[in-house]
Amino acid sequence: MHAFAPTAPEPVLTLPPSAAGVLSIRAKALLFHDPRSVDLLDHVERIARSEASVLIIGDTGTGKELIARHLHTRSGRRGPFVAVNCGAFSENLIDAELFGHESGAFTGASQSRAGWFEAANGGTLFLDEIGDLPLALQVKLLRVLQERQVVRLGSRKPISLDVRLVAATNVDLRQAVEAQRFRADLYYRLNVAPVTLPPLRERPGDILPLARHFIGVYAPRLALDHVTLAPETEAALLAYFWPGNIRELENVVHFALVICRDGVVQPGDLRLVAHHAATPTVPVVAAAEPEAPPPPVPVRGPYDDLHDTLVQLIEAGDRNLFHAVSETLVRTAFHHSHDNQVRAARTLGITRNTLRTFLKRYGMLADPARRSDEAEDEPFTGNNTVPFPDRERLRA
């Protein structure tokens, strides 16, 4: 179970130590010092005692699982907290993982097995990356939420449930509903008590307390005593954009402690990406210097050209623009990856389940003999028979 210290200078949520290592895909600490964070904690405390389904919306690394665990702790439920990542299972397996199966329900099902819903009975089921759930399973999930019963694969006997569902997403489900990638009825069923987690850059009051928290976590492991942040380092942390949110801050602090000298973290010890710097949230007084030369003319990159192209297409008034651009992007990435689903999904920065949804929509999975997605090191070597969209139509 996570730890919560409401009487600390800044209330803090933390995950238990993991044997998997210090690097994690999750934020492992969440502080409530910034006014926005204080309001967030108050909102979570007020909805925790209800039975309403909760939808947590926030960027990757903002601490969605920490909020879900705190909701469970404050709910008073005696059952377990069960966390499931919907993007971690293949489309063929996630059905059996969520709802369970009977012996012989499918090849390899040698014995009956309870699903995650049954495992969370009496407690809370946390479904992370709910937006990656295939449409067919969204129908089953909606039925489970409505009837409070689950039916295992290969069985007709319903099993009663007492499970509170907490879902999380880092995508805009309203846009997914408009694009017909997510069911509207399921969205409204989940979005009874929404919780919005702002990115770290929008709650700057949490940045330095979180940095000091991570110093307290990692300094003893590195045999460091009384580590401090130089004033210039604090200014650099406050000025940074933090695209990776709390998870990135943790890794930046950990690396800085490894290379810092004399127990003081200097700006040069921070591994920050320069182009993500933002406007500092505190004034930094600099010594008078000679007049600086004019700033260099920014170099245009491929995204600038893409922006100009999209503006032209928008101004052209094509009502099918979203689907045309999406199809072009998916087809190009799939072709560039030699029809390998794993590589194409990684190239696009999405999960394989999401990619497969697009491939089916655009008729690119017509040949069931393709198995290139099962072995990343064995790309498909056949001819790509899927035509590309008419680029002349897009330019019109």
C-alpha positions as a Markdown table, in Angstrom:
| # | Residue | x | y | z |
|---|---|---|---|---|
| 1 | Met | 0.0 | 0.0 | 0.0 |
| 2 | His | 1.1 | 3.5 | -0.7 |
| 3 | Ala | 2.2 | 5.8 | 2.1 |
| 4 | Phe | 0.4 | 9.1 | 2.9 |
| 5 | Ala | 1.8 | 11.7 | 5.3 |
| 6 | Pro | -0.9 | 14.4 | 5.8 |
| 7 | Thr | 1.0 | 16.1 | 8.7 |
| 8 | Ala | 4.2 | 16.6 | 6.8 |
| 9 | Pro | 5.2 | 20.1 | 5.7 |
| 10 | Glu | 3.8 | 19.1 | 2.3 |
| 11 | Pro | 1.3 | 16.2 | 2.3 |
| 12 | Val | 3.0 | 13.5 | 0.2 |
| 13 | Leu | 1.8 | 10.3 | -1.5 |
| 14 | Thr | 4.5 | 7.6 | -2.2 |
| 15 | Leu | 4.6 | 4.2 | -3.7 |
| 16 | Pro | 6.2 | 1.3 | -1.8 |
| 17 | Pro | 9.8 | 0.5 | -2.9 |
| 18 | Ser | 10.0 | -1.7 | -6.0 |
| 19 | Ala | 12.5 | -4.4 | -6.6 |
| 20 | Ala | 12.3 | -3.6 | -10.3 |
| 21 | Gly | 14.8 | -0.8 | -10.0 |
| 22 | Val | 14.8 | 3.0 | -9.6 |
| 23 | Leu | 13.6 | 3.7 | -13.2 |
| 24 | Ser | 9.9 | 3.3 | -13.5 |
| 25 | Ile | 7.1 | 4.2 | -15.9 |
| 26 | Arg | 5.2 | 5.6 | -12.9 |
| 27 | Ala | 5.5 | 8.6 | -10.7 |
| 28 | Lys | 6.5 | 7.3 | -7.3 |
| 29 | Ala | 5.8 | 10.5 | -5.3 |
| 30 | Leu | 3.2 | 13.2 | -5.3 |
| 31 | Leu | 3.4 | 16.3 | -3.2 |
| 32 | Phe | 0.6 | 18.8 | -2.4 |
| 33 | His | 2.4 | 22.2 | -1.8 |
| 34 | Asp | 1.2 | 24.2 | -4.8 |
| 35 | Pro | -2.3 | 25.7 | -4.4 |
| 36 | Arg | -3.5 | 23.7 | -7.4 |
| 37 | Ser | -2.3 | 20.5 | -5.7 |
| 38 | Val | -3.9 | 21.4 | -2.4 |
| 39 | Asp | -7.2 | 21.9 | -4.2 |
| 40 | Leu | -6.7 | 18.6 | -6.0 |
| 41 | Leu | -6.1 | 16.7 | -2.7 |
| 42 | Asp | -9.3 | 18.2 | -1.2 |
| 43 | His | -11.3 | 17.2 | -4.3 |
| 44 | Val | -10.0 | 13.6 | -4.1 |
| 45 | Glu | -10.7 | 13.4 | -0.4 |
| 46 | Arg | -14.3 | 14.5 | -1.0 |
| 47 | Ile | -15.1 | 11.9 | -3.7 |
| 48 | Ala | -13.2 | 9.0 | -2.1 |
| 49 | Arg | -16.1 | 7.9 | 0.1 |
| 50 | Ser | -18.6 | 7.7 | -2.7 |
| 51 | Glu | -19.2 | 4.6 | -4.9 |
| 52 | Ala | -19.0 | 6.6 | -8.1 |
| 53 | Ser | -16.6 | 5.6 | -10.9 |
| 54 | Val | -13.7 | 7.9 | -11.2 |
| 55 | Leu | -11.8 | 8.9 | -14.4 |
| 56 | Ile | -8.3 | 10.3 | -13.7 |
| 57 | Ile | -7.0 | 12.4 | -16.6 |
| 58 | Gly | -3.4 | 13.5 | -16.7 |
| 59 | Asp | -0.2 | 13.4 | -18.7 |
| 60 | Thr | 2.3 | 10.5 | -18.3 |
| 61 | Gly | 4.3 | 10.7 | -15.1 |
| 62 | Thr | 1.9 | 13.0 | -13.2 |
| 63 | Gly | 1.0 | 10.4 | -10.5 |
| 64 | Lys | -2.4 | 9.0 | -11.7 |
| 65 | Glu | -1.8 | 5.6 | -9.9 |
| 66 | Leu | -0.9 | 7.4 | -6.7 |
| 67 | Ile | -4.2 | 9.3 | -6.8 |
| 68 | Ala | -6.1 | 6.0 | -7.5 |
| 69 | Arg | -4.4 | 4.3 | -4.6 |
| 70 | His | -5.3 | 7.2 | -2.3 |
| 71 | Leu | -8.9 | 7.1 | -3.5 |
| 72 | His | -9.0 | 3.4 | -2.5 |
| 73 | Thr | -7.4 | 4.0 | 0.9 |
| 74 | Arg | -9.8 | 6.8 | 1.7 |
| 75 | Ser | -12.8 | 4.8 | 0.4 |
| 76 | Gly | -13.0 | 2.5 | 3.4 |
| 77 | Arg | -13.2 | -0.5 | 1.2 |
| 78 | Arg | -11.8 | -3.7 | 2.8 |
| 79 | Gly | -11.0 | -5.4 | -0.4 |
| 80 | Pro | -7.7 | -5.2 | -2.4 |
| 81 | Phe | -6.5 | -2.5 | -4.7 |
| 82 | Val | -5.7 | -4.1 | -8.1 |
| 83 | Ala | -3.9 | -2.1 | -10.9 |
| 84 | Val | -4.1 | -3.2 | -14.5 |
| 85 | Asn | -2.5 | -1.5 | -17.5 |
| 86 | Cys | -4.8 | -2.0 | -20.5 |
| 87 | Gly | -2.0 | -1.4 | -22.9 |
| 88 | Ala | 0.2 | -4.1 | -21.5 |
| 89 | Phe | -1.8 | -7.0 | -22.9 |
| 90 | Ser | -2.5 | -8.1 | -26.4 |
| 91 | Glu | -6.1 | -7.8 | -27.7 |
| 92 | Asn | -6.5 | -11.6 | -27.6 |
| 93 | Leu | -5.4 | -11.9 | -23.9 |
| 94 | Ile | -6.9 | -8.9 | -22.2 |
| 95 | Asp | -10.4 | -10.3 | -22.4 |
| 96 | Ala | -9.4 | -13.4 | -20.3 |
| 97 | Glu | -7.2 | -11.2 | -18.0 |
| 98 | Leu | -10.1 | -8.9 | -17.1 |
| 99 | Phe | -13.0 | -11.2 | -17.0 |
| 100 | Gly | -11.4 | -14.6 | -16.3 |
| 101 | His | -11.9 | -17.9 | -18.2 |
| 102 | Glu | -13.0 | -21.5 | -17.7 |
| 103 | Ser | -10.9 | -24.6 | -18.5 |
| 104 | Gly | -10.9 | -25.2 | -22.2 |
| 105 | Ala | -12.3 | -21.8 | -23.1 |
| 106 | Phe | -9.5 | -21.4 | -25.6 |
| 107 | Thr | -6.2 | -23.1 | -26.6 |
| 108 | Gly | -3.9 | -23.2 | -23.6 |
| 109 | Ala | -6.6 | -22.7 | -21.0 |
| 110 | Ser | -5.9 | -25.9 | -19.1 |
| 111 | Gln | -7.6 | -24.7 | -15.9 |
| 112 | Ser | -10.1 | -22.1 | -14.7 |
| 113 | Arg | -8.8 | -18.7 | -13.7 |
| 114 | Ala | -10.4 | -15.7 | -12.1 |
| 115 | Gly | -10.0 | -12.4 | -13.9 |
| 116 | Trp | -8.9 | -9.0 | -12.5 |
| 117 | Phe | -12.5 | -8.0 | -11.7 |
| 118 | Glu | -12.9 | -11.0 | -9.4 |
| 119 | Ala | -9.5 | -10.4 | -7.9 |
| 120 | Ala | -10.6 | -6.9 | -6.9 |
| 121 | Asn | -14.0 | -8.0 | -5.5 |
| 122 | Gly | -14.8 | -5.9 | -2.4 |
| 123 | Gly | -12.1 | -3.4 | -3.3 |
| 124 | Thr | -11.0 | -1.1 | -6.2 |
| 125 | Leu | -9.9 | -2.0 | -9.8 |
| 126 | Phe | -7.7 | 0.6 | -11.4 |
| 127 | Leu | -7.6 | 0.4 | -15.2 |
| 128 | Asp | -4.7 | 2.5 | -16.5 |
| 129 | Glu | -4.6 | 3.6 | -20.2 |
| 130 | Ile | -8.3 | 2.9 | -20.5 |
| 131 | Gly | -8.2 | 4.6 | -23.9 |
| 132 | Asp | -6.3 | 1.6 | -25.3 |
| 133 | Leu | -9.1 | -0.8 | -24.5 |
| 134 | Pro | -10.4 | -2.4 | -27.8 |
| 135 | Leu | -14.0 | -1.5 | -28.8 |
| 136 | Ala | -15.3 | -5.0 | -28.4 |
| 137 | Leu | -14.1 | -5.1 | -24.8 |
| 138 | Gln | -15.5 | -1.7 | -24.1 |
| 139 | Val | -18.9 | -3.2 | -24.7 |
| 140 | Lys | -18.3 | -6.0 | -22.2 |
| 141 | Leu | -16.8 | -3.5 | -19.6 |
| 142 | Leu | -19.9 | -1.3 | -19.9 |
| 143 | Arg | -22.2 | -4.4 | -19.3 |
| 144 | Val | -20.1 | -5.3 | -16.2 |
| 145 | Leu | -20.5 | -1.8 | -14.8 |
| 146 | Gln | -24.2 | -1.7 | -15.4 |
| 147 | Glu | -25.1 | -5.2 | -14.2 |
| 148 | Arg | -22.4 | -5.6 | -11.5 |
| 149 | Gln | -21.7 | -9.1 | -12.8 |
| 150 | Val | -19.0 | -10.7 | -14.7 |
| 151 | Val | -19.2 | -13.8 | -16.9 |
| 152 | Arg | -15.9 | -15.8 | -17.5 |
| 153 | Leu | -14.9 | -16.8 | -21.0 |
| 154 | Gly | -16.4 | -20.3 | -21.7 |
| 155 | Ser | -19.1 | -19.9 | -19.0 |
| 156 | Arg | -22.7 | -18.7 | -18.9 |
| 157 | Lys | -22.8 | -18.3 | -15.1 |
| 158 | Pro | -22.7 | -14.7 | -13.9 |
| 159 | Ile | -20.6 | -13.9 | -10.9 |
| 160 | Ser | -21.8 | -11.0 | -8.7 |
| 161 | Leu | -19.2 | -8.2 | -8.0 |
| 162 | Asp | -18.7 | -5.4 | -5.6 |
| 163 | Val | -15.9 | -3.5 | -7.3 |
| 164 | Arg | -15.3 | 0.2 | -7.6 |
| 165 | Leu | -13.8 | 1.1 | -10.9 |
| 166 | Val | -11.1 | 3.9 | -11.2 |
| 167 | Ala | -9.8 | 4.5 | -14.7 |
| 168 | Ala | -7.0 | 6.7 | -16.0 |
| 169 | Thr | -6.0 | 8.1 | -19.3 |
| 170 | Asn | -3.4 | 10.4 | -20.8 |
| 171 | Val | -5.5 | 11.1 | -23.9 |
| 172 | Asp | -8.6 | 13.2 | -24.5 |
| 173 | Leu | -11.4 | 10.6 | -24.4 |
| 174 | Arg | -13.9 | 13.2 | -25.7 |
| 175 | Gln | -11.8 | 13.4 | -28.9 |
| 176 | Ala | -11.6 | 9.6 | -29.0 |
| 177 | Val | -15.4 | 9.5 | -28.8 |
| 178 | Glu | -15.7 | 11.9 | -31.7 |
| 179 | Ala | -13.3 | 9.8 | -33.7 |
| 180 | Gln | -15.3 | 6.7 | -32.9 |
| 181 | Arg | -12.3 | 5.1 | -31.1 |
| 182 | Phe | -14.1 | 5.1 | -27.7 |
| 183 | Arg | -17.7 | 4.4 | -26.9 |
| 184 | Ala | -19.7 | 7.5 | -25.7 |
| 185 | Asp | -21.8 | 5.5 | -23.3 |
| 186 | Leu | -18.8 | 4.0 | -21.6 |
| 187 | Tyr | -17.1 | 7.4 | -21.4 |
| 188 | Tyr | -20.1 | 8.9 | -19.5 |
| 189 | Arg | -20.3 | 5.8 | -17.3 |
| 190 | Leu | -16.6 | 6.3 | -16.3 |
| 191 | Asn | -16.7 | 10.1 | -16.1 |
| 192 | Val | -19.0 | 10.3 | -13.1 |
| 193 | Ala | -16.4 | 11.8 | -10.8 |
| 194 | Pro | -13.5 | 13.2 | -12.9 |
| 195 | Val | -10.1 | 14.0 | -11.5 |
| 196 | Thr | -7.8 | 16.2 | -13.6 |
| 197 | Leu | -4.1 | 16.0 | -12.7 |
| 198 | Pro | -2.3 | 19.2 | -14.0 |
| 199 | Pro | 1.2 | 18.7 | -15.5 |
| 200 | Leu | 4.1 | 19.6 | -13.2 |
| 201 | Arg | 4.9 | 22.8 | -15.1 |
| 202 | Glu | 1.4 | 24.1 | -14.1 |
| 203 | Arg | 2.0 | 23.5 | -10.4 |
| 204 | Pro | 5.5 | 25.0 | -9.9 |
| 205 | Gly | 5.1 | 25.1 | -6.1 |
| 206 | Asp | 5.6 | 21.4 | -6.1 |
| 207 | Ile | 8.8 | 21.3 | -8.1 |
| 208 | Leu | 11.4 | 22.2 | -5.4 |
| 209 | Pro | 9.6 | 20.2 | -2.6 |
| 210 | Leu | 9.6 | 17.2 | -4.9 |
| 211 | Ala | 13.3 | 17.6 | -5.7 |
| 212 | Arg | 14.1 | 17.7 | -2.0 |
| 213 | His | 12.0 | 14.7 | -1.4 |
| 214 | Phe | 13.9 | 12.7 | -4.1 |
| 215 | Ile | 17.2 | 14.0 | -2.6 |
| 216 | Gly | 16.1 | 12.5 | 0.7 |
| 217 | Val | 15.3 | 9.2 | -1.1 |
| 218 | Tyr | 18.5 | 8.8 | -3.1 |
| 219 | Ala | 21.2 | 10.6 | -1.1 |
| 220 | Pro | 21.4 | 7.8 | 1.6 |
| 221 | Arg | 21.6 | 5.2 | -1.1 |
| 222 | Leu | 24.6 | 7.0 | -2.5 |
| 223 | Ala | 26.2 | 7.6 | 0.9 |
| 224 | Leu | 25.7 | 11.4 | 0.6 |
| 225 | Asp | 25.2 | 13.6 | 3.6 |
| 226 | His | 23.4 | 17.0 | 3.6 |
| 227 | Val | 23.0 | 17.5 | -0.1 |
| 228 | Thr | 21.7 | 21.0 | -1.1 |
| 229 | Leu | 20.6 | 22.7 | -4.3 |
| 230 | Ala | 22.5 | 25.8 | -5.4 |
| 231 | Pro | 20.3 | 28.9 | -5.9 |
| 232 | Glu | 21.0 | 28.7 | -9.7 |
| 233 | Thr | 20.0 | 25.1 | -9.7 |
| 234 | Glu | 16.6 | 25.9 | -8.1 |
| 235 | Ala | 16.0 | 28.6 | -10.7 |
| 236 | Ala | 16.9 | 26.1 | -13.5 |
| 237 | Leu | 14.5 | 23.5 | -12.0 |
| 238 | Leu | 11.7 | 26.1 | -11.8 |
| 239 | Ala | 12.3 | 27.3 | -15.4 |
| 240 | Tyr | 12.3 | 23.8 | -17.0 |
| 241 | Phe | 9.2 | 22.7 | -18.9 |
| 242 | Trp | 9.1 | 19.1 | -17.5 |
| 243 | Pro | 7.6 | 17.2 | -20.4 |
| 244 | Gly | 8.1 | 14.0 | -18.4 |
| 245 | Asn | 6.6 | 15.5 | -15.2 |
| 246 | Ile | 7.3 | 13.9 | -11.8 |
| 247 | Arg | 9.0 | 10.8 | -13.3 |
| 248 | Glu | 11.4 | 13.0 | -15.2 |
| 249 | Leu | 12.2 | 15.1 | -12.2 |
| 250 | Glu | 13.0 | 12.0 | -10.1 |
| 251 | Asn | 15.5 | 10.8 | -12.7 |
| 252 | Val | 17.0 | 14.2 | -13.1 |
| 253 | Val | 17.6 | 14.5 | -9.4 |
| 254 | His | 19.0 | 10.9 | -9.1 |
| 255 | Phe | 21.5 | 11.6 | -11.9 |
| 256 | Ala | 22.5 | 14.9 | -10.4 |
| 257 | Leu | 23.3 | 13.3 | -7.1 |
| 258 | Val | 25.5 | 10.7 | -8.8 |
| 259 | Ile | 27.7 | 13.4 | -10.4 |
| 260 | Cys | 27.5 | 16.3 | -8.0 |
| 261 | Arg | 30.5 | 17.4 | -5.9 |
| 262 | Asp | 30.9 | 18.6 | -2.4 |
| 263 | Gly | 27.2 | 17.9 | -1.6 |
| 264 | Val | 26.0 | 20.8 | -3.7 |
| 265 | Val | 23.9 | 20.2 | -6.9 |
| 266 | Gln | 25.0 | 22.8 | -9.5 |
| 267 | Pro | 23.1 | 23.6 | -12.7 |
| 268 | Gly | 25.6 | 21.7 | -14.8 |
| 269 | Asp | 24.7 | 18.5 | -12.9 |
| 270 | Leu | 21.1 | 18.6 | -14.2 |
| 271 | Arg | 20.4 | 16.6 | -17.3 |
| 272 | Leu | 17.8 | 18.8 | -18.9 |
| 273 | Val | 16.8 | 19.1 | -22.5 |
| 274 | Ala | 17.6 | 22.6 | -23.6 |
| 275 | His | 14.6 | 23.2 | -26.0 |
| 276 | His | 12.2 | 22.4 | -23.2 |
| 277 | Ala | 13.2 | 25.4 | -21.1 |
| 278 | Ala | 10.3 | 27.6 | -20.1 |
| 279 | Thr | 9.9 | 31.1 | -18.6 |
| 280 | Pro | 11.3 | 31.0 | -15.1 |
| 281 | Thr | 8.6 | 31.2 | -12.4 |
| 282 | Val | 10.9 | 33.2 | -10.1 |
| 283 | Pro | 13.0 | 36.3 | -11.0 |
| 284 | Val | 16.7 | 35.7 | -11.5 |
| 285 | Val | 18.9 | 38.7 | -10.9 |
| 286 | Ala | 21.9 | 38.7 | -13.3 |
| 287 | Ala | 25.0 | 40.9 | -13.2 |
| 288 | Ala | 25.3 | 43.7 | -15.7 |
| 289 | Glu | 26.8 | 42.5 | -18.9 |
| 290 | Pro | 27.8 | 44.1 | -22.3 |
| 291 | Glu | 25.0 | 44.3 | -24.8 |
| 292 | Ala | 24.3 | 40.8 | -26.1 |
| 293 | Pro | 24.5 | 40.2 | -29.8 |
| 294 | Pro | 21.1 | 39.7 | -31.6 |
| 295 | Pro | 19.6 | 36.3 | -31.2 |
| 296 | Pro | 20.2 | 33.9 | -34.0 |
| 297 | Val | 17.5 | 33.3 | -36.5 |
| 298 | Pro | 15.7 | 30.1 | -35.5 |
| 299 | Val | 16.2 | 27.1 | -37.9 |
| 300 | Arg | 13.1 | 25.7 | -39.3 |
| 301 | Gly | 12.5 | 22.0 | -38.6 |
| 302 | Pro | 10.3 | 19.3 | -40.1 |
| 303 | Tyr | 7.5 | 20.1 | -37.6 |
| 304 | Asp | 7.4 | 23.7 | -38.9 |
| 305 | Asp | 6.9 | 22.5 | -42.4 |
| 306 | Leu | 4.2 | 20.1 | -41.2 |
| 307 | His | 2.5 | 22.9 | -39.4 |
| 308 | Asp | 2.4 | 25.0 | -42.6 |
| 309 | Thr | 1.0 | 22.1 | -44.6 |
| 310 | Leu | -1.7 | 21.5 | -42.0 |
| 311 | Val | -2.7 | 25.1 | -42.1 |
| 312 | Gln | -3.1 | 25.0 | -45.9 |
| 313 | Leu | -5.2 | 21.8 | -45.6 |
| 314 | Ile | -7.4 | 23.4 | -42.8 |
| 315 | Glu | -7.9 | 26.5 | -44.9 |
| 316 | Ala | -8.9 | 24.4 | -47.9 |
| 317 | Gly | -11.9 | 23.2 | -45.8 |
| 318 | Asp | -11.5 | 19.5 | -46.3 |
| 319 | Arg | -14.2 | 17.9 | -43.9 |
| 320 | Asn | -12.3 | 14.6 | -44.0 |
| 321 | Leu | -9.0 | 16.1 | -43.0 |
| 322 | Phe | -8.6 | 14.3 | -39.6 |
| 323 | His | -9.2 | 10.9 | -41.1 |
| 324 | Ala | -7.1 | 11.6 | -44.2 |
| 325 | Val | -4.1 | 12.8 | -42.1 |
| 326 | Ser | -4.5 | 9.9 | -39.6 |
| 327 | Glu | -4.6 | 7.4 | -42.4 |
| 328 | Thr | -1.6 | 8.9 | -44.2 |
| 329 | Leu | 0.4 | 8.9 | -40.9 |
| 330 | Val | -0.5 | 5.3 | -40.0 |
| 331 | Arg | 0.2 | 3.9 | -43.5 |
| 332 | Thr | 3.5 | 5.7 | -43.8 |
| 333 | Ala | 4.7 | 4.5 | -40.4 |
| 334 | Phe | 3.5 | 0.9 | -41.2 |
| 335 | His | 5.2 | 0.9 | -44.6 |
| 336 | His | 8.4 | 2.4 | -43.2 |
| 337 | Ser | 8.5 | -0.4 | -40.5 |
| 338 | His | 8.2 | -3.1 | -43.2 |
| 339 | Asp | 4.6 | -3.9 | -42.0 |
| 340 | Asn | 5.9 | -4.7 | -38.5 |
| 341 | Gln | 3.3 | -3.7 | -35.9 |
| 342 | Val | 5.6 | -3.5 | -32.9 |
| 343 | Arg | 8.1 | -1.2 | -34.7 |
| 344 | Ala | 5.3 | 0.9 | -36.3 |
| 345 | Ala | 3.6 | 1.4 | -32.9 |
| 346 | Arg | 7.0 | 2.4 | -31.3 |
| 347 | Thr | 7.6 | 4.8 | -34.2 |
| 348 | Leu | 4.3 | 6.5 | -33.6 |
| 349 | Gly | 4.5 | 6.5 | -29.8 |
| 350 | Ile | 1.3 | 4.5 | -29.3 |
| 351 | Thr | 0.5 | 1.0 | -28.1 |
| 352 | Arg | 0.2 | -1.9 | -30.4 |
| 353 | Asn | -3.5 | -2.3 | -29.6 |
| 354 | Thr | -4.2 | 1.3 | -30.6 |
| 355 | Leu | -2.2 | 0.7 | -33.9 |
| 356 | Arg | -4.2 | -2.4 | -34.7 |
| 357 | Thr | -7.4 | -0.5 | -34.3 |
| 358 | Phe | -6.2 | 2.0 | -37.0 |
| 359 | Leu | -4.9 | -0.8 | -39.2 |
| 360 | Lys | -8.2 | -2.6 | -39.1 |
| 361 | Arg | -10.1 | 0.7 | -39.8 |
| 362 | Tyr | -8.0 | 1.4 | -42.9 |
| 363 | Gly | -8.1 | -2.2 | -44.2 |
| 364 | Met | -4.5 | -3.0 | -43.6 |
| 365 | Leu | -5.0 | -6.3 | -41.7 |
| 366 | Ala | -6.9 | -8.1 | -44.5 |
| 367 | Asp | -4.3 | -10.8 | -44.7 |
| 368 | Pro | -4.5 | -13.0 | -41.5 |
| 369 | Ala | -1.2 | -14.7 | -42.5 |
| 370 | Arg | 0.8 | -11.7 | -41.4 |
| 371 | Arg | 2.6 | -12.5 | -38.2 |
| 372 | Ser | 5.3 | -9.9 | -38.3 |
| 373 | Asp | 4.0 | -8.2 | -35.1 |
| 374 | Glu | 4.9 | -11.3 | -33.0 |
| 375 | Ala | 8.6 | -11.2 | -33.6 |
| 376 | Glu | 10.2 | -7.8 | -33.8 |
| 377 | Asp | 13.5 | -9.1 | -35.1 |
| 378 | Glu | 11.7 | -10.8 | -38.1 |
| 379 | Pro | 10.1 | -8.0 | -40.1 |
| 380 | Phe | 7.6 | -8.8 | -42.8 |
| 381 | Thr | 9.5 | -9.1 | -46.1 |
| 382 | Gly | 6.6 | -9.5 | -48.6 |
| 383 | Asn | 5.3 | -6.9 | -50.9 |
| 384 | Asn | 3.3 | -4.1 | -49.5 |
| 385 | Thr | 0.0 | -4.2 | -51.4 |
| 386 | Val | -1.7 | -1.5 | -49.4 |
| 387 | Pro | -1.8 | 1.7 | -51.6 |
| 388 | Phe | -0.9 | 5.0 | -50.1 |
| 389 | Pro | -3.6 | 7.8 | -49.9 |
| 390 | Asp | -3.9 | 10.1 | -52.9 |
| 391 | Arg | -1.3 | 12.7 | -52.0 |
| 392 | Glu | -2.6 | 15.0 | -54.8 |
| 393 | Arg | -6.0 | 15.0 | -53.1 |
| 394 | Leu | -4.3 | 16.1 | -49.9 |
| 395 | Arg | -2.5 | 18.9 | -51.7 |
| 396 | Ala | -5.6 | 20.2 | -53.3 |
